[in-house]
Amino acid sequence: MEIMAPRVPTLPDIALDLALAVIASSDAPLLLLDSDLTLVAVSRSFCRAFQIDQTAALGRPLSQLGDGEWDIAQLAALLKAAASGFAEVQGYEMELKRAGRDTRCLIVNAHKLEYIGDSVRLLLSVSDITDVRAAEKIKEAMLKEKDDLLKEKAVMLQELQHRVANSLQIIASVLMQSARKVSSEETRTHLFDAHKRVMSVATLQQQLVASQPGDVALRQYFTTLCESIGASMIHDSSKLSLAVTVDDSAVSADVSISLGLIVTELVINALKHAFPRERAGKIKVDYHSRGPNWTLSVGDDGVGMPADGAGVKPGLGTNIVQALAKQLHANITVAGANPGTTVSISHAHIAAVQDTAAISSADRAV
């Protein structure tokens, strides 16, 4: 009787056994398939994730795993193409549908292994991204809800602005009618002043209604505002002119309202006091910014300020400008322009001590 010598494992056999052991113990869901898509090795993590019996799975076609939920024609076609060397499966997204269980969203990657031997081996990795996709859907739904709310808010805001503008026009008409009926010259003057202020606010509202959502471009904003003021208060444009010089700055809607009111008060103040007895002249509105710092100035070449502010009593316009400048964290500076007066409202990024008393001692009464 001839005794056969025991078979000595070859290096490829040892390498294959090691590879099978690595796959079986991998923390990542891995499958090793042959050219017929039959399982050669399967990781324990794959079996845990998809409730597969690891021992029973070996040697079975992929399509027979579980209750047949892996029998997916498109997946099989892609894997066969990969096993033949015609393609690589990268980032293939699929749904795993199982009776009585939640559908899972999976990402599959498959690569043909290059090694010594005639057998084809296909390494398959599976990632469960169900929770990721669910989170993305929740995020998309929340973003859509947010967009819908913003659109609804924008529509409501625009409607409110239209109503406010219409209400201001009505108030202005009532003030004008009242001014024409009263006999007291002082009362009539106050009513006319109130009418002009209401009209300036109405102009601001019209600008905001006409502008697109977002920041307000100041050049067009100030230009239209000053055109409106000039049309209502400058009776002879050949003698008095109103010029606007503004850079490409844009500010939020609430800041634009404050700046517009300041411009209105300062321009009206100049028109009322800088050019007595039909004196000719020019008023210039200037705005420029550099980063967070900006300066708004309204200057005229009129009669200038009274010496040492003698006899000057701060009026309503002064108080309005002071309050708005404080709200904008800006400083007020009043200076003689030789001839005329220039009032500057400056905002510096580095906080400075407010000096709102300056305009009270130098400004003309409004």
Buried (B, 14 or more C-beta within 10 A) or exposed (E): EEEEEEEEEEEEEEEBEEBBEEBBEBEEBBBBBBBEBBBBBBBBBBBEBBEBEBEEBBEBBBBBBBEEBBBBEEBBEBBBBBBEEEBEBEEBEBEBEBEEEEEBBBBBBBBBEEEEEEEBBBBBBBBBBBEEBEEEEEEEEEEEEEEEEEEEEEEEBEEEBEEBBEEBBEBBEEBBEBBEEEEEEEEBEBBBBBBBBBBBBBBBBBBBBEBEEEBBBBBBBBBBBBEBBBEBBBEEEEEBEBEBEBEEBBBEBEBBBBBBBBBBBBBBBBBBBBBEEEEEBBBBBBBBBEEEEBBBBBBBBBBBBEEEBEEBEBBBBBBBBBBBBEEBEBBBBBBEBEEBBBBBBBBEEEEEEBEBEBBBEBBBBB
